[in-house]
Amino acid sequence: MANRRAVVTGASSGIGAATVRALRGRGWDVVGVARREDRLRALAAETGASVIACDLTDGAAVSALVGELERSGPLHALVQVAGGARGTDRVEDAAIDDWQWMFDANVLATQRLVAGLLPLLRATAEVDGHADTVFVTSTAAQTAYPGGAGYNAAKAAEGMLVRALRQELNGEPIRVVEVAPGMVHTEEFTLNRLGGDAVAAEAVYAGVEAPLLADDVADVIAYALGAPAHVNLDLITMRPVAQSAQHLLARGPLRVRTAE
Ligand SMILES: NC(=O)c1ccc[n+]([C@@H]2O[C@H](COP(=O)([O-])OP(=O)(O)OC[C@H]3O[C@@H](n4cnc5c(N)ncnc54)[C@H](OP(=O)(O)O)[C@@H]3O)[C@@H](O)[C@H]2O)c1
Protein backbone atom coordinates (compact mmCIF):
# COMPACT_ATOMS: atom_id res chain seq x y z
CA MET A 1 0.00 0.00 0.00
CA ALA A 2 1.27 3.51 -0.81
CA ASN A 3 2.39 5.71 2.07
CA ARG A 4 0.05 8.35 3.42
CA ARG A 5 1.13 11.89 2.54
CA ALA A 6 1.04 14.91 4.82
CA VAL A 7 1.81 18.55 4.22
CA VAL A 8 3.53 20.05 7.27
CA THR A 9 3.84 23.83 7.51
CA GLY A 10 6.46 25.59 9.63
CA ALA A 11 8.91 22.94 8.45
CA SER A 12 12.02 25.13 8.46
CA SER A 13 12.40 25.12 12.26
CA GLY A 14 11.14 24.06 15.67
CA ILE A 15 7.92 22.07 15.95
CA GLY A 16 7.29 21.89 12.19
CA ALA A 17 10.75 20.48 11.41
CA ALA A 18 10.40 17.98 14.28
CA THR A 19 6.99 16.94 12.92
CA VAL A 20 8.47 16.31 9.48
CA ARG A 21 11.09 14.06 11.12
CA ALA A 22 8.50 12.30 13.30
CA LEU A 23 6.17 11.55 10.40
CA ARG A 24 8.97 10.46 8.08
CA GLY A 25 10.11 8.13 10.87
CA ARG A 26 6.61 6.62 10.94
CA GLY A 27 6.52 5.97 7.21
CA TRP A 28 4.65 9.02 5.96
CA ASP A 29 5.48 10.85 2.77
CA VAL A 30 5.83 14.46 3.82
CA VAL A 31 5.83 17.80 2.05
CA GLY A 32 7.46 20.44 4.26
CA VAL A 33 6.44 24.06 3.75
CA ALA A 34 7.98 27.33 5.00
CA ARG A 35 9.59 30.41 3.47
CA ARG A 36 13.30 29.69 3.96
CA GLU A 37 14.45 27.49 1.11
CA ASP A 38 17.94 26.77 2.44
CA ARG A 39 16.56 25.24 5.62
CA LEU A 40 13.93 23.32 3.68
CA ARG A 41 16.57 21.89 1.36
CA ALA A 42 18.66 20.74 4.34
CA LEU A 43 15.60 19.08 5.91
CA ALA A 44 14.78 17.38 2.60
CA ALA A 45 18.32 16.00 2.38
CA GLU A 46 18.17 14.78 5.98
CA THR A 47 14.70 13.21 5.97
CA GLY A 48 13.77 12.47 2.37
CA ALA A 49 10.76 14.78 2.66
CA SER A 50 9.70 16.88 -0.32
CA VAL A 51 9.68 20.61 0.29
CA ILE A 52 7.94 23.63 -1.17
CA ALA A 53 8.85 27.22 -0.29
CA CYS A 54 5.76 29.32 0.29
CA ASP A 55 4.78 32.47 2.17
CA LEU A 56 1.46 31.50 3.71
CA THR A 57 0.47 35.14 4.14
CA ASP A 58 0.44 35.51 0.34
CA GLY A 59 -2.80 34.27 -1.23
CA ALA A 60 -1.30 33.76 -4.69
CA ALA A 61 1.60 31.78 -3.22
CA VAL A 62 -0.82 29.53 -1.31
CA SER A 63 -2.81 28.94 -4.53
CA ALA A 64 0.41 27.91 -6.25
CA LEU A 65 1.22 25.59 -3.31
CA VAL A 66 -2.22 23.97 -3.58
CA GLY A 67 -1.69 23.47 -7.33
CA GLU A 68 1.67 21.79 -6.75
CA LEU A 69 0.24 19.51 -4.09
CA GLU A 70 -2.68 18.60 -6.34
CA ARG A 71 -0.35 17.68 -9.20
CA SER A 72 2.01 15.62 -7.04
CA GLY A 73 -0.42 13.06 -5.60
CA PRO A 74 -3.09 12.44 -2.99
CA LEU A 75 -3.01 14.37 0.27
CA HIS A 76 -4.02 12.56 3.46
CA ALA A 77 -3.24 15.18 6.11
CA LEU A 78 -2.69 18.88 6.65
CA VAL A 79 -0.54 19.71 9.67
CA GLN A 80 -0.60 23.48 10.18
CA VAL A 81 2.26 24.47 12.48
CA ALA A 82 3.46 27.74 10.91
CA GLY A 83 2.85 30.87 12.92
CA GLY A 84 4.31 32.60 15.91
CA ALA A 85 4.38 35.64 18.16
CA ARG A 86 5.73 39.14 17.72
CA GLY A 87 6.26 41.38 20.73
CA THR A 88 5.11 41.48 24.35
CA ASP A 89 3.42 44.89 24.18
CA ARG A 90 0.62 45.94 26.45
CA VAL A 91 -2.69 46.58 24.70
CA GLU A 92 -2.42 50.34 25.13
CA ASP A 93 0.88 50.64 23.28
CA ALA A 94 0.90 47.65 20.95
CA ALA A 95 2.75 47.81 17.64
CA ILE A 96 -0.01 47.36 15.07
CA ASP A 97 2.41 45.87 12.53
CA ASP A 98 3.22 43.06 14.97
CA TRP A 99 -0.46 42.36 15.57
CA GLN A 100 -1.12 42.45 11.84
CA TRP A 101 1.66 39.90 11.31
CA MET A 102 0.28 37.63 14.03
CA PHE A 103 -3.22 37.65 12.53
CA ASP A 104 -1.85 37.08 9.03
CA ALA A 105 0.49 34.25 10.00
CA ASN A 106 -1.66 32.43 12.56
CA VAL A 107 -5.24 33.04 11.48
CA LEU A 108 -5.54 34.10 7.85
CA ALA A 109 -2.83 31.68 6.71
CA THR A 110 -4.78 28.88 8.39
CA GLN A 111 -7.98 29.88 6.61
CA ARG A 112 -6.15 29.96 3.25
CA LEU A 113 -4.69 26.50 3.80
CA VAL A 114 -8.04 25.02 4.80
CA ALA A 115 -9.83 26.62 1.86
CA GLY A 116 -7.17 25.47 -0.59
CA LEU A 117 -6.55 21.98 0.72
CA LEU A 118 -9.98 20.73 1.81
CA PRO A 119 -10.89 19.67 -1.74
CA LEU A 120 -7.72 17.55 -1.88
CA LEU A 121 -8.39 16.04 1.55
CA ARG A 122 -11.99 15.28 0.58
CA ALA A 123 -10.84 13.56 -2.60
CA THR A 124 -8.53 11.35 -0.52
CA ALA A 125 -11.21 10.66 2.10
CA GLU A 126 -13.56 9.58 -0.68
CA VAL A 127 -11.09 6.87 -1.70
CA ASP A 128 -9.44 5.96 1.63
CA GLY A 129 -12.31 6.52 4.03
CA HIS A 130 -10.74 9.40 5.94
CA ALA A 131 -8.37 12.35 5.95
CA ASP A 132 -6.92 14.48 8.72
CA THR A 133 -6.16 18.02 9.77
CA VAL A 134 -4.02 19.05 12.76
CA PHE A 135 -3.52 22.62 13.91
CA VAL A 136 -0.98 23.84 16.47
CA THR A 137 -2.49 26.67 18.48
CA SER A 138 -1.22 27.38 22.01
CA THR A 139 -2.17 27.59 25.66
CA ALA A 140 -2.01 31.32 24.88
CA ALA A 141 -5.30 30.68 23.04
CA GLN A 142 -6.85 29.65 26.36
CA THR A 143 -5.48 32.09 28.93
CA ALA A 144 -4.61 35.78 28.55
CA TYR A 145 -1.55 37.26 30.22
CA PRO A 146 -0.12 40.78 30.47
CA GLY A 147 1.88 41.56 27.33
CA GLY A 148 0.27 38.62 25.53
CA ALA A 149 -2.83 40.24 24.03
CA GLY A 150 -1.82 40.24 20.38
CA TYR A 151 -0.67 36.61 20.50
CA ASN A 152 -3.53 35.60 22.82
CA ALA A 153 -6.03 37.09 20.40
CA ALA A 154 -4.43 35.60 17.28
CA LYS A 155 -4.09 32.10 18.74
CA ALA A 156 -7.59 32.23 20.25
CA ALA A 157 -8.90 33.24 16.82
CA GLU A 158 -7.04 30.34 15.22
CA GLY A 159 -8.48 28.01 17.87
CA MET A 160 -12.01 29.24 17.19
CA LEU A 161 -11.49 28.76 13.47
CA VAL A 162 -10.45 25.16 14.15
CA ARG A 163 -13.40 24.47 16.47
CA ALA A 164 -15.89 25.94 13.96
CA LEU A 165 -14.27 23.92 11.18
CA ARG A 166 -14.74 20.68 13.12
CA GLN A 167 -18.46 21.40 13.36
CA GLU A 168 -18.73 22.45 9.73
CA LEU A 169 -17.20 19.10 8.73
CA ASN A 170 -19.58 17.12 10.92
CA GLY A 171 -20.78 14.13 8.95
CA GLU A 172 -17.63 13.97 6.82
CA PRO A 173 -14.80 11.51 7.54
CA ILE A 174 -12.23 14.24 8.20
CA ARG A 175 -10.64 14.67 11.61
CA VAL A 176 -9.89 18.12 13.01
CA VAL A 177 -7.32 18.05 15.81
CA GLU A 178 -6.02 21.00 17.81
CA VAL A 179 -2.74 20.72 19.70
CA ALA A 180 -2.22 23.52 22.24
CA PRO A 181 1.26 23.49 23.74
CA GLY A 182 2.49 25.52 26.68
CA MET A 183 6.17 26.42 26.94
CA VAL A 184 8.18 24.74 24.20
CA HIS A 185 11.89 25.51 24.08
CA THR A 186 12.53 25.94 20.37
CA GLU A 187 15.39 27.81 18.81
CA GLU A 188 13.50 30.67 17.20
CA PHE A 189 10.03 31.19 18.67
CA THR A 190 10.96 33.46 21.60
CA LEU A 191 13.93 34.92 19.75
CA ASN A 192 11.58 36.14 17.02
CA ARG A 193 9.02 37.28 19.55
CA LEU A 194 11.63 39.39 21.34
CA GLY A 195 13.04 40.98 18.18
CA GLY A 196 16.21 38.85 18.08
CA ASP A 197 17.34 39.52 21.67
CA ALA A 198 19.07 36.20 22.43
CA VAL A 199 19.80 36.99 26.08
CA ALA A 200 16.19 37.93 26.82
CA ALA A 201 15.00 34.88 24.91
CA GLU A 202 17.14 32.48 26.95
CA ALA A 203 16.00 34.16 30.17
CA VAL A 204 12.44 33.04 29.41
CA TYR A 205 13.51 29.41 29.87
CA ALA A 206 16.08 30.03 32.64
CA GLY A 207 15.98 27.46 35.40
CA VAL A 208 12.92 25.65 34.01
CA GLU A 209 13.54 21.95 34.37
CA ALA A 210 12.60 20.25 31.14
CA PRO A 211 10.41 22.61 29.14
CA LEU A 212 8.66 20.84 26.29
CA LEU A 213 10.84 20.29 23.23
CA ALA A 214 9.76 20.37 19.60
CA ASP A 215 10.02 16.56 19.48
CA ASP A 216 7.49 16.24 22.32
CA VAL A 217 4.89 18.16 20.33
CA ALA A 218 5.78 16.30 17.14
CA ASP A 219 5.25 12.96 18.90
CA VAL A 220 1.79 14.06 20.02
CA ILE A 221 0.90 15.17 16.49
CA ALA A 222 2.10 11.84 15.12
CA TYR A 223 0.10 10.01 17.80
CA ALA A 224 -3.08 11.92 16.91
CA LEU A 225 -2.61 11.09 13.23
CA GLY A 226 -1.86 7.45 14.02
CA ALA A 227 -4.88 6.90 16.26
CA PRO A 228 -7.73 4.82 14.79
CA ALA A 229 -9.55 6.85 12.15
CA HIS A 230 -12.75 7.16 14.20
CA VAL A 231 -10.90 8.74 17.15
CA ASN A 232 -10.74 12.54 16.93
CA LEU A 233 -8.54 14.10 19.60
CA ASP A 234 -10.35 17.44 19.58
CA LEU A 235 -8.02 19.48 21.79
CA ILE A 236 -4.76 18.31 23.25
CA THR A 237 -3.38 20.77 25.80
CA MET A 238 0.19 19.87 26.73
CA ARG A 239 2.59 21.59 29.09
CA PRO A 240 5.87 20.80 30.74
CA VAL A 241 5.39 19.42 34.26
CA ALA A 242 7.10 22.59 35.54
CA GLN A 243 4.29 24.73 34.10
CA SER A 244 1.11 23.78 35.95
CA ALA A 245 -0.77 26.74 34.49
CA GLN A 246 0.03 29.62 32.16
CA HIS A 247 1.31 31.74 35.08
CA LEU A 248 2.57 28.98 37.31
CA LEU A 249 6.06 28.15 36.11
CA ALA A 250 8.47 26.44 38.50
CA ARG A 251 12.08 27.50 38.05
CA GLY A 252 14.73 25.32 39.62
CA PRO A 253 14.80 21.55 39.97
CA LEU A 254 11.53 19.69 40.40
CA ARG A 255 11.61 17.92 43.74
CA VAL A 256 9.28 16.00 45.97
CA ARG A 257 7.97 17.95 48.97
CA THR A 258 8.31 15.79 52.03
CA ALA A 259 6.43 16.35 55.27
CA GLU A 260 8.50 18.29 57.83
N1 LIG B 1 7.53 27.54 21.06
C1 LIG B 1 6.50 27.65 21.85
O1 LIG B 1 6.64 27.89 23.08
C2 LIG B 1 5.10 27.47 21.34
C3 LIG B 1 4.10 27.20 22.27
C4 LIG B 1 2.78 27.04 21.80
C5 LIG B 1 2.49 27.14 20.46
N2 LIG B 1 3.49 27.42 19.57
C6 LIG B 1 3.11 27.53 18.16
O2 LIG B 1 3.72 26.45 17.46
C7 LIG B 1 4.04 26.86 16.14
C8 LIG B 1 5.51 26.61 15.87
O3 LIG B 1 6.28 27.20 16.89
P1 LIG B 1 7.86 26.99 16.96
O4 LIG B 1 8.24 27.13 18.38
O5 LIG B 1 8.26 25.80 16.18
O6 LIG B 1 8.31 28.35 16.22
P2 LIG B 1 9.42 28.64 15.11
O7 LIG B 1 10.61 27.78 15.32
O8 LIG B 1 9.57 30.12 15.11
O9 LIG B 1 8.71 28.16 13.77
C9 LIG B 1 7.77 28.92 13.07
C10 LIG B 1 7.65 28.33 11.68
O10 LIG B 1 6.63 29.04 10.97
C11 LIG B 1 7.13 29.36 9.68
N3 LIG B 1 6.49 30.57 9.18
C12 LIG B 1 6.35 31.75 9.83
N4 LIG B 1 5.74 32.63 9.04
C13 LIG B 1 5.48 32.00 7.88
C14 LIG B 1 4.88 32.40 6.65
N5 LIG B 1 4.43 33.64 6.46
N6 LIG B 1 4.78 31.49 5.66
C15 LIG B 1 5.25 30.25 5.83
N7 LIG B 1 5.82 29.81 6.96
C16 LIG B 1 5.94 30.68 7.96
C17 LIG B 1 8.62 29.59 9.90
O11 LIG B 1 9.35 29.36 8.70
P3 LIG B 1 10.00 30.50 7.77
O12 LIG B 1 10.48 31.59 8.67
O13 LIG B 1 11.10 29.76 7.07
O14 LIG B 1 8.90 30.89 6.86
C18 LIG B 1 8.94 28.48 10.89
O15 LIG B 1 9.20 27.26 10.20
C19 LIG B 1 3.61 28.32 16.01
O16 LIG B 1 2.33 28.37 15.44
C20 LIG B 1 3.57 28.78 17.46
O17 LIG B 1 2.67 29.86 17.62
C21 LIG B 1 4.79 27.58 19.98
The ligand as a Gaussian input file, in Angstrom:
#p B3LYP/6-31G(d) Opt

LIG

0 1
 N        7.531000      27.541000      21.063000
 C        6.497000      27.646000      21.853000
 O        6.645000      27.894000      23.083000
 C        5.101000      27.465000      21.341000
 C        4.099000      27.199000      22.269000
 C        2.783000      27.038000      21.805000
 C        2.487000      27.139000      20.461000
 N        3.487000      27.424000      19.572000
 C        3.114000      27.528000      18.160000
 O        3.719000      26.454000      17.459000
 C        4.040000      26.860000      16.137000
 C        5.506000      26.608000      15.868000
 O        6.275000      27.197000      16.887000
 P        7.861000      26.991000      16.961000
 O        8.240000      27.126000      18.381000
 O        8.258000      25.801000      16.181000
 O        8.312000      28.346000      16.224000
 P        9.416000      28.643000      15.112000
 O       10.612000      27.782000      15.318000
 O        9.572000      30.120000      15.114000
 O        8.712000      28.159000      13.768000
 C        7.765000      28.917000      13.075000
 C        7.654000      28.335000      11.677000
 O        6.626000      29.036000      10.969000
 C        7.129000      29.360000       9.678000
 N        6.486000      30.571000       9.182000
 C        6.345000      31.747000       9.833000
 N        5.743000      32.628000       9.045000
 C        5.476000      31.999000       7.877000
 C        4.875000      32.399000       6.649000
 N        4.434000      33.638000       6.455000
 N        4.780000      31.494000       5.658000
 C        5.247000      30.247000       5.830000
 N        5.816000      29.806000       6.959000
 C        5.943000      30.682000       7.961000
 C        8.622000      29.590000       9.901000
 O        9.350000      29.362000       8.703000
 P       10.001000      30.504000       7.768000
 O       10.480000      31.593000       8.674000
 O       11.103000      29.765000       7.069000
 O        8.895000      30.890000       6.861000
 C        8.938000      28.478000      10.886000
 O        9.195000      27.257000      10.202000
 C        3.607000      28.318000      16.015000
 O        2.326000      28.366000      15.437000
 C        3.571000      28.784000      17.458000
 O        2.671000      29.857000      17.617000
 C        4.789000      27.579000      19.984000

